[in-house]
């Protein structure tokens, strides 16, 4: 799979090395689980901390499906 370069904003979460899209998603999920950012009531929703809020365009909460699209906007 083609390696993509994360934006500076996304690099704060996944690092700045070029990675395949699948690895980027995996690292974002690792970060979400480590920081306990999954909503307790609705596990499909992600509560953004300051780093993820920047990636999510300022949104405080996004669905896991919307998250994938928002992450794509930060990959070149």
ZADO-499632 format. One record per atom (N, C-alpha, C, O): residue in three letters; x, y, z. Coordinates in steps of 0.2 Angstrom, whole numbers, padded with zeros to 4 digits, always signed. Example, Ala and Ser with C-alpha at 12.3 -4.5 7.8 and 13.67 -1.06 7.14 Angstrom:
ALA+0066-0028+0039 ALA+0062-0022+0039 ALA+0066-0016+0039 ALA+0071-0017+0042 SER+0064-0011+0035 SER+0068-0005+0036 SER+0064+0000+0039 SER+0067+0006+0040 
This chain:
UNK+0004-0006+0000 UNK+0000+0000+0000 UNK+0004+0006+0000 UNK+0010+0006+0003 UNK+0002+0011-0003 UNK+0006+0018-0004 UNK+0007+0021+0003 UNK+0002+0022+0006 UNK+0013+0024+0004 UNK+0014+0027+0010 UNK+0012+0034+0009 UNK+0013+0038+0004 UNK+0008+0037+0014 UNK+0006+0044+0014 UNK+0009+0048+0020 UNK+0011+0045+0025 UNK+0010+0054+0018 UNK+0014+0059+0023 UNK+0008+0062+0027 UNK+0004+0066+0024 UNK+0008+0062+0034 UNK+0003+0065+0038 UNK+0005+0073+0038 UNK+0011+0075+0038 UNK+0000+0077+0039 UNK+0000+0084+0040 UNK+0004+0085+0047 UNK+0004+0080+0051 UNK+0006+0091+0048 UNK+0009+0093+0055 UNK+0004+0091+0060 UNK+0006+0089+0066 UNK-0002+0093+0059 UNK-0007+0092+0064 UNK-0008+0085+0066 UNK-0008+0083+0072 UNK-0009+0080+0061 UNK-0010+0073+0062 UNK-0003+0070+0064 UNK-0004+0065+0068 UNK+0003+0073+0063 UNK+0009+0070+0065 UNK+0010+0070+0072 UNK+0013+0066+0075 UNK+0006+0075+0076 UNK+0007+0075+0083 UNK+0003+0069+0086 UNK+0005+0067+0092 UNK-0001+0066+0082 UNK-0004+0060+0085 UNK-0001+0053+0083 UNK+0000+0049+0087 UNK+0001+0053+0076 UNK+0004+0047+0073 UNK+0011+0047+0072 UNK+0014+0042+0070 UNK+0015+0053+0073 UNK+0022+0053+0071 UNK+0022+0056+0064 UNK+0017+0056+0060 UNK+0028+0058+0062 UNK+0029+0062+0055 UNK+0032+0057+0050 UNK+0033+0060+0044 UNK+0033+0051+0051 UNK+0035+0047+0045 UNK+0030+0045+0041 UNK+0024+0044+0043 UNK+0031+0044+0034 UNK+0026+0042+0029 UNK+0024+0035+0031 UNK+0028+0030+0033 UNK+0017+0034+0031 UNK+0014+0027+0033 UNK+0008+0026+0028 UNK+0005+0030+0025 UNK+0007+0019+0027 UNK+0001+0017+0023 UNK-0005+0020+0027 UNK-0005+0020+0033 UNK-0010+0021+0024 UNK-0017+0024+0027 UNK-0019+0019+0032 UNK-0022+0021+0037 UNK-0018+0012+0031 UNK-0020+0008+0036 UNK-0017+0008+0043 UNK-0020+0008+0048 UNK-0010+0010+0042 UNK-0006+0011+0048 UNK-0008+0017+0052 UNK-0008+0018+0058 UNK-0010+0022+0048 UNK-0012+0029+0051 UNK-0018+0028+0055 UNK-0018+0030+0061 UNK-0023+0024+0052 UNK-0029+0023+0056 UNK-0028+0019+0062 UNK-0031+0020+0067 UNK-0023+0014+0061 UNK-0022+0010+0067 UNK-0018+0014+0073 UNK-0020+0013+0079 UNK-0014+0018+0071 UNK-0011+0022+0076 UNK-0015+0027+0079 UNK-0015+0029+0085 UNK-0020+0030+0075 UNK-0025+0034+0078 UNK-0029+0031+0083 UNK-0031+0033+0089 UNK-0031+0024+0082 UNK-0035+0020+0086 UNK-0031+0019+0093 UNK-0034+0019+0098 UNK-0025+0017+0092 UNK-0021+0016+0098 UNK-0021+0022+0102 UNK-0021+0022+0108 UNK-0020+0028+0099 UNK-0020+0034+0103 UNK-0027+0035+0107 UNK-0027+0037+0112 UNK-0032+0034+0103 UNK-0039+0035+0106 UNK-0040+0030+0112 UNK-0043+0032+0117 UNK-0038+0024+0111 UNK-0039+0019+0117 UNK-0034+0021+0123 UNK-0036+0020+0128 UNK-0028+0023+0121 UNK-0023+0025+0126 UNK-0026+0031+0130 UNK-0025+0031+0136 UNK-0029+0036+0127 UNK-0031+0042+0130 UNK-0039+0041+0133 UNK-0041+0046+0136 UNK-0042+0035+0131 UNK-0048+0034+0133 UNK-0053+0039+0131 UNK-0057+0042+0134 UNK-0053+0040+0124 UNK-0057+0045+0121 UNK-0064+0042+0117 UNK-0068+0046+0115 UNK-0065+0036+0118 UNK-0071+0033+0115 UNK-0077+0035+0120 UNK-0076+0034+0126 UNK-0082+0037+0117 UNK-0088+0039+0122 UNK-0090+0033+0125 UNK-0091+0028+0122 UNK-0092+0033+0132 UNK-0094+0028+0136 UNK-0101+0025+0134 UNK-0102+0019+0135 UNK-0105+0030+0132 UNK-0112+0028+0131 UNK-0113+0025+0124 UNK-0116+0020+0123 UNK-0110+0029+0119 UNK-0110+0027+0112 UNK-0103+0026+0109 UNK-0100+0030+0108 UNK-0101+0019+0109 UNK-0094+0018+0108 UNK-0092+0019+0100 UNK-0086+0019+0099 UNK-0097+0021+0096 UNK-0095+0023+0089 UNK-0093+0030+0089 UNK-0090+0033+0084 UNK-0094+0034+0094 UNK-0092+0041+0095 UNK-0085+0042+0098 UNK-0083+0039+0103 UNK-0081+0047+0095 UNK-0075+0048+0098 UNK-0075+0055+0101 UNK-0077+0060+0097 UNK-0073+0056+0107 UNK-0072+0063+0110 UNK-0065+0065+0109 UNK-0060+0062+0111 UNK-0065+0071+0106 UNK-0058+0073+0104 UNK-0055+0077+0110 UNK-0058+0081+0113 UNK-0048+0076+0111 UNK-0044+0080+0115 UNK-0041+0086+0111 UNK-0043+0086+0105 UNK-0037+0090+0113 UNK-0035+0095+0110 UNK-0031+0093+0103 UNK-0032+0096+0098 UNK-0027+0088+0103 UNK-0023+0086+0097 UNK-0028+0083+0092 UNK-0028+0085+0086 UNK-0033+0079+0094 UNK-0038+0077+0089 UNK-0043+0082+0087 UNK-0045+0082+0081 UNK-0045+0087+0091 UNK-0049+0092+0089 UNK-0046+0096+0083 UNK-0050+0098+0079 UNK-0040+0097+0083 UNK-0036+0100+0077 UNK-0037+0096+0071 UNK-0038+0098+0066 UNK-0036+0089+0072 UNK-0037+0085+0066 UNK-0044+0085+0064 UNK-0046+0084+0058 UNK-0049+0085+0068 UNK-0056+0084+0067 UNK-0059+0091+0065 UNK-0065+0092+0065 UNK-0055+0096+0063 UNK-0058+0102+0061 UNK-0061+0106+0066 UNK-0066+0110+0065 UNK-0059+0105+0073 UNK-0062+0109+0078 UNK-0068+0106+0082 UNK-0071+0108+0086 UNK-0070+0100+0079 UNK-0076+0096+0082 UNK-0074+0093+0088 UNK-0069+0090+0089 UNK-0079+0093+0093 UNK-0077+0090+0100 UNK-0079+0083+0100 UNK-0076+0079+0103 UNK-0083+0081+0095 UNK-0085+0073+0095 UNK-0087+0072+0087 UNK-0090+0075+0084 UNK-0084+0066+0085 UNK-0086+0063+0078 UNK-0087+0056+0079 UNK-0085+0053+0083 UNK-0091+0053+0074 UNK-0092+0046+0073 UNK-0085+0043+0071 UNK-0081+0046+0067 UNK-0085+0036+0072 UNK-0079+0033+0069 UNK-0078+0033+0061 UNK-0073+0033+0058 UNK-0084+0034+0058 UNK-0085+0034+0051 UNK-0083+0041+0048 UNK-0079+0041+0043 UNK-0085+0046+0052 UNK-0083+0053+0050 UNK-0075+0054+0051 UNK-0072+0057+0047 UNK-0073+0051+0056 UNK-0066+0051+0058 UNK-0061+0049+0052 UNK-0056+0052+0051 UNK-0063+0044+0049 UNK-0059+0041+0043 UNK-0059+0046+0038 UNK-0053+0047+0035 UNK-0064+0049+0036 UNK-0064+0055+0031 UNK-0060+0061+0033 UNK-0056+0063+0029 UNK-0060+0063+0040 UNK-0057+0068+0042 UNK-0049+0067+0042 UNK-0045+0072+0041 UNK-0047+0061+0044 UNK-0040+0059+0044 UNK-0038+0059+0037 UNK-0032+0062+0036 UNK-0041+0057+0032 UNK-0039+0057+0025 UNK-0037+0064+0022 UNK-0033+0065+0018 UNK-0041+0069+0025 UNK-0039+0076+0023 UNK-0032+0078+0025 UNK-0030+0083+0023 UNK-0029+0074+0030 UNK-0023+0076+0033 UNK-0017+0072+0030 UNK-0012+0072+0033 UNK-0019+0068+0025 UNK-0014+0064+0022 UNK-0012+0066+0015 UNK-0017+0068+0011 UNK-0005+0066+0013 UNK-0003+0068+0006 UNK+0000+0063+0003 UNK+0002+0063-0003 
